[in-house]
């Protein structure tokens, strides 16, 4: 996972976008991580995974 300062992310937005398409990028402010930039594909994968986990949890709770 790549790390970038907020200043570098702002000044090199194109690079940030290109990098985030290949791997998550942690943006840091004052040396502390504040956000993660990910590709749309990764975001959709995470949403689908969370949705599946929610469905499994609901099914388990119905059986109890």
mmCIF file of the N, C-alpha and C atoms, coordinates in Angstrom:
data_MODEL
# 
_entry.id   MODEL 
# 
loop_
_atom_site.group_PDB 
_atom_site.id 
_atom_site.type_symbol 
_atom_site.label_atom_id 
_atom_site.label_alt_id 
_atom_site.label_comp_id 
_atom_site.label_asym_id 
_atom_site.label_entity_id 
_atom_site.label_seq_id 
_atom_site.pdbx_PDB_ins_code 
_atom_site.Cartn_x 
_atom_site.Cartn_y 
_atom_site.Cartn_z 
_atom_site.occupancy 
_atom_site.B_iso_or_equiv 
_atom_site.pdbx_formal_charge 
_atom_site.auth_seq_id 
_atom_site.auth_comp_id 
_atom_site.auth_asym_id 
_atom_site.auth_atom_id 
_atom_site.pdbx_PDB_model_num 
ATOM 1   N N  . UNK A 1 1  ? 0.843   -1.168  0.000   1.00 0.00 ? 1  UNK A N  1 
ATOM 2   C CA . UNK A 1 1  ? 0.000   0.000   0.000   1.00 0.00 ? 1  UNK A CA 1 
ATOM 3   C C  . UNK A 1 1  ? 0.895   1.240   0.000   1.00 0.00 ? 1  UNK A C  1 
ATOM 4   N N  . UNK A 1 2  ? 0.557   2.186   -0.831  1.00 0.00 ? 2  UNK A N  1 
ATOM 5   C CA . UNK A 1 2  ? 1.334   3.420   -0.984  1.00 0.00 ? 2  UNK A CA 1 
ATOM 6   C C  . UNK A 1 2  ? 0.854   4.475   0.007   1.00 0.00 ? 2  UNK A C  1 
ATOM 7   N N  . UNK A 1 3  ? 1.754   5.332   0.453   1.00 0.00 ? 3  UNK A N  1 
ATOM 8   C CA . UNK A 1 3  ? 1.433   6.454   1.330   1.00 0.00 ? 3  UNK A CA 1 
ATOM 9   C C  . UNK A 1 3  ? 1.803   7.745   0.616   1.00 0.00 ? 3  UNK A C  1 
ATOM 10  N N  . UNK A 1 4  ? 0.974   8.787   0.803   1.00 0.00 ? 4  UNK A N  1 
ATOM 11  C CA . UNK A 1 4  ? 1.244   10.105  0.234   1.00 0.00 ? 4  UNK A CA 1 
ATOM 12  C C  . UNK A 1 4  ? 0.819   11.154  1.243   1.00 0.00 ? 4  UNK A C  1 
ATOM 13  N N  . UNK A 1 5  ? 1.523   12.260  1.258   1.00 0.00 ? 5  UNK A N  1 
ATOM 14  C CA . UNK A 1 5  ? 1.060   13.381  2.082   1.00 0.00 ? 5  UNK A CA 1 
ATOM 15  C C  . UNK A 1 5  ? -0.117  14.042  1.369   1.00 0.00 ? 5  UNK A C  1 
ATOM 16  N N  . UNK A 1 6  ? -0.942  14.745  2.119   1.00 0.00 ? 6  UNK A N  1 
ATOM 17  C CA . UNK A 1 6  ? -2.067  15.457  1.512   1.00 0.00 ? 6  UNK A CA 1 
ATOM 18  C C  . UNK A 1 6  ? -1.566  16.477  0.500   1.00 0.00 ? 6  UNK A C  1 
ATOM 19  N N  . UNK A 1 7  ? -0.455  17.124  0.807   1.00 0.00 ? 7  UNK A N  1 
ATOM 20  C CA . UNK A 1 7  ? 0.123   18.114  -0.111  1.00 0.00 ? 7  UNK A CA 1 
ATOM 21  C C  . UNK A 1 7  ? 0.538   17.455  -1.418  1.00 0.00 ? 7  UNK A C  1 
ATOM 22  N N  . UNK A 1 8  ? 1.225   16.301  -1.327  1.00 0.00 ? 8  UNK A N  1 
ATOM 23  C CA . UNK A 1 8  ? 1.642   15.593  -2.540  1.00 0.00 ? 8  UNK A CA 1 
ATOM 24  C C  . UNK A 1 8  ? 0.433   15.100  -3.331  1.00 0.00 ? 8  UNK A C  1 
ATOM 25  N N  . UNK A 1 9  ? -0.606  14.659  -2.621  1.00 0.00 ? 9  UNK A N  1 
ATOM 26  C CA . UNK A 1 9  ? -1.817  14.190  -3.298  1.00 0.00 ? 9  UNK A CA 1 
ATOM 27  C C  . UNK A 1 9  ? -2.487  15.339  -4.046  1.00 0.00 ? 9  UNK A C  1 
ATOM 28  N N  . UNK A 1 10 ? -2.521  16.500  -3.413  1.00 0.00 ? 10 UNK A N  1 
ATOM 29  C CA . UNK A 1 10 ? -3.112  17.675  -4.055  1.00 0.00 ? 10 UNK A CA 1 
ATOM 30  C C  . UNK A 1 10 ? -2.300  18.115  -5.266  1.00 0.00 ? 10 UNK A C  1 
ATOM 31  N N  . UNK A 1 11 ? -1.002  18.211  -5.078  1.00 0.00 ? 11 UNK A N  1 
ATOM 32  C CA . UNK A 1 11 ? -0.139  18.690  -6.162  1.00 0.00 ? 11 UNK A CA 1 
ATOM 33  C C  . UNK A 1 11 ? 0.056   17.671  -7.277  1.00 0.00 ? 11 UNK A C  1 
ATOM 34  N N  . UNK A 1 12 ? -0.136  16.397  -6.966  1.00 0.00 ? 12 UNK A N  1 
ATOM 35  C CA . UNK A 1 12 ? 0.043   15.341  -7.963  1.00 0.00 ? 12 UNK A CA 1 
ATOM 36  C C  . UNK A 1 12 ? -1.208  14.499  -8.094  1.00 0.00 ? 12 UNK A C  1 
ATOM 37  N N  . UNK A 1 13 ? -2.351  15.188  -8.267  1.00 0.00 ? 13 UNK A N  1 
ATOM 38  C CA . UNK A 1 13 ? -3.634  14.474  -8.288  1.00 0.00 ? 13 UNK A CA 1 
ATOM 39  C C  . UNK A 1 13 ? -3.671  13.384  -9.361  1.00 0.00 ? 13 UNK A C  1 
ATOM 40  N N  . UNK A 1 14 ? -3.119  13.654  -10.529 1.00 0.00 ? 14 UNK A N  1 
ATOM 41  C CA . UNK A 1 14 ? -3.093  12.648  -11.593 1.00 0.00 ? 14 UNK A CA 1 
ATOM 42  C C  . UNK A 1 14 ? -2.332  11.409  -11.171 1.00 0.00 ? 14 UNK A C  1 
ATOM 43  N N  . UNK A 1 15 ? -1.207  11.614  -10.517 1.00 0.00 ? 15 UNK A N  1 
ATOM 44  C CA . UNK A 1 15 ? -0.417  10.485  -10.012 1.00 0.00 ? 15 UNK A CA 1 
ATOM 45  C C  . UNK A 1 15 ? -1.196  9.721   -8.952  1.00 0.00 ? 15 UNK A C  1 
ATOM 46  N N  . UNK A 1 16 ? -1.892  10.449  -8.078  1.00 0.00 ? 16 UNK A N  1 
ATOM 47  C CA . UNK A 1 16 ? -2.724  9.805   -7.055  1.00 0.00 ? 16 UNK A CA 1 
ATOM 48  C C  . UNK A 1 16 ? -3.769  8.905   -7.706  1.00 0.00 ? 16 UNK A C  1 
ATOM 49  N N  . UNK A 1 17 ? -4.461  9.423   -8.691  1.00 0.00 ? 17 UNK A N  1 
ATOM 50  C CA . UNK A 1 17 ? -5.502  8.642   -9.383  1.00 0.00 ? 17 UNK A CA 1 
ATOM 51  C C  . UNK A 1 17 ? -4.897  7.411   -10.050 1.00 0.00 ? 17 UNK A C  1 
ATOM 52  N N  . UNK A 1 18 ? -3.811  7.589   -10.757 1.00 0.00 ? 18 UNK A N  1 
ATOM 53  C CA . UNK A 1 18 ? -3.170  6.455   -11.434 1.00 0.00 ? 18 UNK A CA 1 
ATOM 54  C C  . UNK A 1 18 ? -2.703  5.400   -10.440 1.00 0.00 ? 18 UNK A C  1 
ATOM 55  N N  . UNK A 1 19 ? -2.128  5.841   -9.329  1.00 0.00 ? 19 UNK A N  1 
ATOM 56  C CA . UNK A 1 19 ? -1.640  4.900   -8.320  1.00 0.00 ? 19 UNK A CA 1 
ATOM 57  C C  . UNK A 1 19 ? -2.798  4.173   -7.660  1.00 0.00 ? 19 UNK A C  1 
ATOM 58  N N  . UNK A 1 20 ? -3.866  4.906   -7.331  1.00 0.00 ? 20 UNK A N  1 
ATOM 59  C CA . UNK A 1 20 ? -5.022  4.303   -6.651  1.00 0.00 ? 20 UNK A CA 1 
ATOM 60  C C  . UNK A 1 20 ? -5.729  3.280   -7.533  1.00 0.00 ? 20 UNK A C  1 
ATOM 61  N N  . UNK A 1 21 ? -5.596  3.401   -8.831  1.00 0.00 ? 21 UNK A N  1 
ATOM 62  C CA . UNK A 1 21 ? -6.193  2.407   -9.717  1.00 0.00 ? 21 UNK A CA 1 
ATOM 63  C C  . UNK A 1 21 ? -5.482  1.067   -9.599  1.00 0.00 ? 21 UNK A C  1 
ATOM 64  N N  . UNK A 1 22 ? -4.215  1.102   -9.185  1.00 0.00 ? 22 UNK A N  1 
ATOM 65  C CA . UNK A 1 22 ? -3.419  -0.125  -9.069  1.00 0.00 ? 22 UNK A CA 1 
ATOM 66  C C  . UNK A 1 22 ? -3.370  -0.655  -7.642  1.00 0.00 ? 22 UNK A C  1 
ATOM 67  N N  . UNK A 1 23 ? -3.429  0.249   -6.652  1.00 0.00 ? 23 UNK A N  1 
ATOM 68  C CA . UNK A 1 23 ? -3.344  -0.162  -5.254  1.00 0.00 ? 23 UNK A CA 1 
ATOM 69  C C  . UNK A 1 23 ? -3.908  0.942   -4.370  1.00 0.00 ? 23 UNK A C  1 
ATOM 70  N N  . UNK A 1 24 ? -4.403  0.596   -3.187  1.00 0.00 ? 24 UNK A N  1 
ATOM 71  C CA . UNK A 1 24 ? -4.902  1.631   -2.276  1.00 0.00 ? 24 UNK A CA 1 
ATOM 72  C C  . UNK A 1 24 ? -3.784  2.608   -1.905  1.00 0.00 ? 24 UNK A C  1 
ATOM 73  N N  . UNK A 1 25 ? -4.176  3.872   -1.723  1.00 0.00 ? 25 UNK A N  1 
ATOM 74  C CA . UNK A 1 25 ? -3.223  4.909   -1.337  1.00 0.00 ? 25 UNK A CA 1 
ATOM 75  C C  . UNK A 1 25 ? -3.709  5.554   -0.038  1.00 0.00 ? 25 UNK A C  1 
ATOM 76  N N  . UNK A 1 26 ? -2.861  5.538   0.978   1.00 0.00 ? 26 UNK A N  1 
ATOM 77  C CA . UNK A 1 26 ? -3.176  6.194   2.241   1.00 0.00 ? 26 UNK A CA 1 
ATOM 78  C C  . UNK A 1 26 ? -2.687  7.640   2.147   1.00 0.00 ? 26 UNK A C  1 
ATOM 79  N N  . UNK A 1 27 ? -3.591  8.571   2.428   1.00 0.00 ? 27 UNK A N  1 
ATOM 80  C CA . UNK A 1 27 ? -3.239  9.991   2.427   1.00 0.00 ? 27 UNK A CA 1 
ATOM 81  C C  . UNK A 1 27 ? -3.024  10.404  3.883   1.00 0.00 ? 27 UNK A C  1 
ATOM 82  N N  . UNK A 1 28 ? -1.882  11.041  4.119   1.00 0.00 ? 28 UNK A N  1 
ATOM 83  C CA . UNK A 1 28 ? -1.521  11.448  5.471   1.00 0.00 ? 28 UNK A CA 1 
ATOM 84  C C  . UNK A 1 28 ? -1.522  12.964  5.600   1.00 0.00 ? 28 UNK A C  1 
ATOM 85  N N  . UNK A 1 29 ? -1.972  13.438  6.763   1.00 0.00 ? 29 UNK A N  1 
ATOM 86  C CA . UNK A 1 29 ? -1.918  14.848  7.112   1.00 0.00 ? 29 UNK A CA 1 
ATOM 87  C C  . UNK A 1 29 ? -1.133  14.969  8.391   1.00 0.00 ? 29 UNK A C  1 
ATOM 88  N N  . UNK A 1 30 ? -0.089  15.754  8.351   1.00 0.00 ? 30 UNK A N  1 
ATOM 89  C CA . UNK A 1 30 ? 0.788   15.920  9.511   1.00 0.00 ? 30 UNK A CA 1 
ATOM 90  C C  . UNK A 1 30 ? 1.322   14.574  9.994   1.00 0.00 ? 30 UNK A C  1 
ATOM 91  N N  . UNK A 1 31 ? 1.597   13.680  9.037   1.00 0.00 ? 31 UNK A N  1 
ATOM 92  C CA . UNK A 1 31 ? 2.180   12.384  9.356   1.00 0.00 ? 31 UNK A CA 1 
ATOM 93  C C  . UNK A 1 31 ? 1.204   11.336  9.861   1.00 0.00 ? 31 UNK A C  1 
ATOM 94  N N  . UNK A 1 32 ? -0.090  11.691  9.928   1.00 0.00 ? 32 UNK A N  1 
ATOM 95  C CA . UNK A 1 32 ? -1.099  10.732  10.398  1.00 0.00 ? 32 UNK A CA 1 
ATOM 96  C C  . UNK A 1 32 ? -2.024  10.338  9.252   1.00 0.00 ? 32 UNK A C  1 
ATOM 97  N N  . UNK A 1 33 ? -2.331  9.048   9.106   1.00 0.00 ? 33 UNK A N  1 
ATOM 98  C CA . UNK A 1 33 ? -3.243  8.620   8.040   1.00 0.00 ? 33 UNK A CA 1 
ATOM 99  C C  . UNK A 1 33 ? -4.648  9.172   8.282   1.00 0.00 ? 33 UNK A C  1 
ATOM 100 N N  . UNK A 1 34 ? -5.249  9.731   7.218   1.00 0.00 ? 34 UNK A N  1 
ATOM 101 C CA . UNK A 1 34 ? -6.594  10.304  7.357   1.00 0.00 ? 34 UNK A CA 1 
ATOM 102 C C  . UNK A 1 34 ? -7.613  9.712   6.384   1.00 0.00 ? 34 UNK A C  1 
ATOM 103 N N  . UNK A 1 35 ? -7.185  9.333   5.203   1.00 0.00 ? 35 UNK A N  1 
ATOM 104 C CA . UNK A 1 35 ? -8.106  8.727   4.229   1.00 0.00 ? 35 UNK A CA 1 
ATOM 105 C C  . UNK A 1 35 ? -7.365  7.696   3.386   1.00 0.00 ? 35 UNK A C  1 
ATOM 106 N N  . UNK A 1 36 ? -8.150  6.837   2.749   1.00 0.00 ? 36 UNK A N  1 
ATOM 107 C CA . UNK A 1 36 ? -7.609  5.873   1.800   1.00 0.00 ? 36 UNK A CA 1 
ATOM 108 C C  . UNK A 1 36 ? -8.328  6.094   0.473   1.00 0.00 ? 36 UNK A C  1 
ATOM 109 N N  . UNK A 1 37 ? -7.569  6.176   -0.592  1.00 0.00 ? 37 UNK A N  1 
ATOM 110 C CA . UNK A 1 37 ? -8.136  6.317   -1.938  1.00 0.00 ? 37 UNK A CA 1 
ATOM 111 C C  . UNK A 1 37 ? -8.003  4.960   -2.621  1.00 0.00 ? 37 UNK A C  1 
ATOM 112 N N  . UNK A 1 38 ? -9.133  4.461   -3.141  1.00 0.00 ? 38 UNK A N  1 
ATOM 113 C CA . UNK A 1 38 ? -9.140  3.163   -3.820  1.00 0.00 ? 38 UNK A CA 1 
ATOM 114 C C  . UNK A 1 38 ? -9.833  3.293   -5.170  1.00 0.00 ? 38 UNK A C  1 
ATOM 115 N N  . UNK A 1 39 ? -9.602  2.328   -6.025  1.00 0.00 ? 39 UNK A N  1 
ATOM 116 C CA . UNK A 1 39 ? -10.242 2.313   -7.345  1.00 0.00 ? 39 UNK A CA 1 
ATOM 117 C C  . UNK A 1 39 ? -11.729 1.992   -7.195  1.00 0.00 ? 39 UNK A C  1 
ATOM 118 N N  . UNK A 1 40 ? -12.489 2.341   -8.217  1.00 0.00 ? 40 UNK A N  1 
ATOM 119 C CA . UNK A 1 40 ? -13.910 2.022   -8.239  1.00 0.00 ? 40 UNK A CA 1 
ATOM 120 C C  . UNK A 1 40 ? -14.105 0.510   -8.174  1.00 0.00 ? 40 UNK A C  1 
ATOM 121 N N  . UNK A 1 41 ? -13.268 -0.226  -8.861  1.00 0.00 ? 41 UNK A N  1 
ATOM 122 C CA . UNK A 1 41 ? -13.389 -1.685  -8.868  1.00 0.00 ? 41 UNK A CA 1 
ATOM 123 C C  . UNK A 1 41 ? -13.210 -2.257  -7.454  1.00 0.00 ? 41 UNK A C  1 
ATOM 124 N N  . UNK A 1 42 ? -12.221 -1.751  -6.732  1.00 0.00 ? 42 UNK A N  1 
ATOM 125 C CA . UNK A 1 42 ? -11.991 -2.218  -5.363  1.00 0.00 ? 42 UNK A CA 1 
ATOM 126 C C  . UNK A 1 42 ? -13.149 -1.819  -4.455  1.00 0.00 ? 42 UNK A C  1 
ATOM 127 N N  . UNK A 1 43 ? -13.662 -0.610  -4.627  1.00 0.00 ? 43 UNK A N  1 
ATOM 128 C CA . UNK A 1 43 ? -14.803 -0.139  -3.842  1.00 0.00 ? 43 UNK A CA 1 
ATOM 129 C C  . UNK A 1 43 ? -16.017 -1.045  -4.079  1.00 0.00 ? 43 UNK A C  1 
ATOM 130 N N  . UNK A 1 44 ? -16.300 -1.353  -5.329  1.00 0.00 ? 44 UNK A N  1 
ATOM 131 C CA . UNK A 1 44 ? -17.439 -2.222  -5.649  1.00 0.00 ? 44 UNK A CA 1 
ATOM 132 C C  . UNK A 1 44 ? -17.239 -3.620  -5.081  1.00 0.00 ? 44 UNK A C  1 
ATOM 133 N N  . UNK A 1 45 ? -15.997 -4.127  -5.112  1.00 0.00 ? 45 UNK A N  1 
ATOM 134 C CA . UNK A 1 45 ? -15.708 -5.439  -4.534  1.00 0.00 ? 45 UNK A CA 1 
ATOM 135 C C  . UNK A 1 45 ? -15.969 -5.429  -3.023  1.00 0.00 ? 45 UNK A C  1 
ATOM 136 N N  . UNK A 1 46 ? -15.542 -4.369  -2.364  1.00 0.00 ? 46 UNK A N  1 
ATOM 137 C CA . UNK A 1 46 ? -15.767 -4.247  -0.923  1.00 0.00 ? 46 UNK A CA 1 
ATOM 138 C C  . UNK A 1 46 ? -17.257 -4.156  -0.597  1.00 0.00 ? 46 UNK A C  1 
ATOM 139 N N  . UNK A 1 47 ? -18.008 -3.401  -1.397  1.00 0.00 ? 47 UNK A N  1 
ATOM 140 C CA . UNK A 1 47 ? -19.451 -3.297  -1.183  1.00 0.00 ? 47 UNK A CA 1 
ATOM 141 C C  . UNK A 1 47 ? -20.128 -4.657  -1.335  1.00 0.00 ? 47 UNK A C  1 
ATOM 142 N N  . UNK A 1 48 ? -19.746 -5.383  -2.375  1.00 0.00 ? 48 UNK A N  1 
ATOM 143 C CA . UNK A 1 48 ? -20.330 -6.708  -2.605  1.00 0.00 ? 48 UNK A CA 1 
ATOM 144 C C  . UNK A 1 48 ? -19.993 -7.653  -1.463  1.00 0.00 ? 48 UNK A C  1 
ATOM 145 N N  . UNK A 1 49 ? -18.782 -7.589  -0.980  1.00 0.00 ? 49 UNK A N  1 
ATOM 146 C CA . UNK A 1 49 ? -18.352 -8.429  0.134   1.00 0.00 ? 49 UNK A CA 1 
ATOM 147 C C  . UNK A 1 49 ? -19.123 -8.088  1.405   1.00 0.00 ? 49 UNK A C  1 
ATOM 148 N N  . UNK A 1 50 ? -19.301 -6.799  1.664   1.00 0.00 ? 50 UNK A N  1 
ATOM 149 C CA . UNK A 1 50 ? -20.051 -6.372  2.852   1.00 0.00 ? 50 UNK A CA 1 
ATOM 150 C C  . UNK A 1 50 ? -21.515 -6.781  2.734   1.00 0.00 ? 50 UNK A C  1 
ATOM 151 N N  . UNK A 1 51 ? -22.066 -6.666  1.523   1.00 0.00 ? 51 UNK A N  1 
ATOM 152 C CA . UNK A 1 51 ? -23.459 -7.054  1.291   1.00 0.00 ? 51 UNK A CA 1 
ATOM 153 C C  . UNK A 1 51 ? -23.640 -8.547  1.536   1.00 0.00 ? 51 UNK A C  1 
ATOM 154 N N  . UNK A 1 52 ? -22.712 -9.350  1.061   1.00 0.00 ? 52 UNK A N  1 
ATOM 155 C CA . UNK A 1 52 ? -22.756 -10.799 1.257   1.00 0.00 ? 52 UNK A CA 1 
ATOM 156 C C  . UNK A 1 52 ? -22.669 -11.143 2.741   1.00 0.00 ? 52 UNK A C  1 
ATOM 157 N N  . UNK A 1 53 ? -21.784 -10.471 3.464   1.00 0.00 ? 53 UNK A N  1 
ATOM 158 C CA . UNK A 1 53 ? -21.629 -10.719 4.896   1.00 0.00 ? 53 UNK A CA 1 
ATOM 159 C C  . UNK A 1 53 ? -22.910 -10.359 5.641   1.00 0.00 ? 53 UNK A C  1 
ATOM 160 N N  . UNK A 1 54 ? -23.565 -9.273  5.239   1.00 0.00 ? 54 UNK A N  1 
ATOM 161 C CA . UNK A 1 54 ? -24.823 -8.866  5.868   1.00 0.00 ? 54 UNK A CA 1 
ATOM 162 C C  . UNK A 1 54 ? -25.908 -9.906  5.619   1.00 0.00 ? 54 UNK A C  1 
ATOM 163 N N  . UNK A 1 55 ? -25.980 -10.420 4.394   1.00 0.00 ? 55 UNK A N  1 
ATOM 164 C CA . UNK A 1 55 ? -26.979 -11.440 4.065   1.00 0.00 ? 55 UNK A CA 1 
ATOM 165 C C  . UNK A 1 55 ? -26.745 -12.703 4.887   1.00 0.00 ? 55 UNK A C  1 
ATOM 166 N N  . UNK A 1 56 ? -25.488 -13.129 5.012   1.00 0.00 ? 56 UNK A N  1 
ATOM 167 C CA . UNK A 1 56 ? -25.162 -14.320 5.798   1.00 0.00 ? 56 UNK A CA 1 
ATOM 168 C C  . UNK A 1 56 ? -25.527 -14.120 7.269   1.00 0.00 ? 56 UNK A C  1 
ATOM 169 N N  . UNK A 1 57 ? -25.272 -12.942 7.803   1.00 0.00 ? 57 UNK A N  1 
ATOM 170 C CA . UNK A 1 57 ? -25.596 -12.638 9.199   1.00 0.00 ? 57 UNK A CA 1 
ATOM 171 C C  . UNK A 1 57 ? -27.105 -12.685 9.403   1.00 0.00 ? 57 UNK A C  1 
ATOM 172 N N  . UNK A 1 58 ? -27.860 -12.089 8.464   1.00 0.00 ? 58 UNK A N  1 
ATOM 173 C CA . UNK A 1 58 ? -29.316 -12.096 8.558   1.00 0.00 ? 58 UNK A CA 1 
ATOM 174 C C  . UNK A 1 58 ? -29.863 -13.522 8.511   1.00 0.00 ? 58 UNK A C  1 
ATOM 175 N N  . UNK A 1 59 ? -29.322 -14.356 7.631   1.00 0.00 ? 59 UNK A N  1 
ATOM 176 C CA . UNK A 1 59 ? -29.775 -15.749 7.525   1.00 0.00 ? 59 UNK A CA 1 
ATOM 177 C C  . UNK A 1 59 ? -29.481 -16.519 8.812   1.00 0.00 ? 59 UNK A C  1 
ATOM 178 N N  . UNK A 1 60 ? -28.316 -16.296 9.382   1.00 0.00 ? 60 UNK A N  1 
ATOM 179 C CA . UNK A 1 60 ? -27.949 -16.959 10.629  1.00 0.00 ? 60 UNK A CA 1 
ATOM 180 C C  . UNK A 1 60 ? -28.880 -16.536 11.751  1.00 0.00 ? 60 UNK A C  1 
ATOM 181 N N  . UNK A 1 61 ? -29.202 -15.259 11.828  1.00 0.00 ? 61 UNK A N  1 
ATOM 182 C CA . UNK A 1 61 ? -30.080 -14.758 12.893  1.00 0.00 ? 61 UNK A CA 1 
ATOM 183 C C  . UNK A 1 61 ? -31.495 -15.295 12.745  1.00 0.00 ? 61 UNK A C  1 
ATOM 184 N N  . UNK A 1 62 ? -31.959 -15.520 11.532  1.00 0.00 ? 62 UNK A N  1 
ATOM 185 C CA . UNK A 1 62 ? -33.305 -16.061 11.314  1.00 0.00 ? 62 UNK A CA 1 
ATOM 186 C C  . UNK A 1 62 ? -33.413 -17.497 11.782  1.00 0.00 ? 62 UNK A C  1 
ATOM 187 N N  . UNK A 1 63 ? -32.299 -18.251 11.707  1.00 0.00 ? 63 UNK A N  1 
ATOM 188 C CA . UNK A 1 63 ? -32.291 -19.656 12.092  1.00 0.00 ? 63 UNK A CA 1 
ATOM 189 C C  . UNK A 1 63 ? -32.333 -19.828 13.610  1.00 0.00 ? 63 UNK A C  1 
ATOM 190 N N  . UNK A 1 64 ? -31.920 -18.777 14.327  1.00 0.00 ? 64 UNK A N  1 
ATOM 191 C CA . UNK A 1 64 ? -31.829 -18.884 15.796  1.00 0.00 ? 64 UNK A CA 1 
ATOM 192 C C  . UNK A 1 64 ? -33.182 -18.718 16.428  1.00 0.00 ? 64 UNK A C  1 
# 
